[in-house]
Amino acid sequence: MKFIRKKPELLAPAGDFECLRAAINAGADAVYFGLQEFNMRARARNFKISDLPKIARICKPQGVKKYLTLNTIIYDGELKEVEKIIKKVKPYVDAVICSDMSVMMLCRKHGVGFHVSTQCSVSNSKTADFYKRLGAQRITLARELSLKQIKKIAKVVPVEIFIIGKTTGILRCKIKSMEINKKSVDKVRKGQDVAIKLPKCRKGDEVYLIVKTPLTQ
């Protein structure tokens, strides 16, 4: 069978309107962003729900897709607020990027597409198939996978992989994060907030490659 190569989707982060416009002007096919709540990039400027109509207007002319991150751990006392947010953002986003099972279930309940965050560390085809059966449209894979492993999982479900320019900086960030986790677990409400407190690890551009079809046939 002849392999037909399709153009991958290029996804870039947008922490504010300036970054949003820059990503679109640079050729991003999609952007992801967070609100001021339930978003692991808590130190970014982030957006308000009231900003979403404007974001949609900016993205529409270029056909840029919009993905909202609700990727923190969710506690019982937060479930009602998360559900309200999902209902409000439904008209303005193409999918929600999430890691907590409760957010996935709420997205299903209200007919909002969802992508599995890299926070879930999906690293094998069985786990990928589980999330696919749950309703995931895409999975952002664990960053440690080889190309061979990525290809295998991509046969099961559309996947997203990170392409990061400054690999050594990311490695230092991971090591530092581990050290902070051990020393300050009692001070951090949510595990992923630790990384946010390392702005030096965020220097340099980050872009994401979406593999929407199997790489081999």
Summary of the structure (lengths in Angstrom):
residues: 217
radius of gyration: 17.1
end to end distance: 7.2
largest distance: 55.5
contacts: 640
relative contact order: 0.14
helix: 44%
strand: 18%
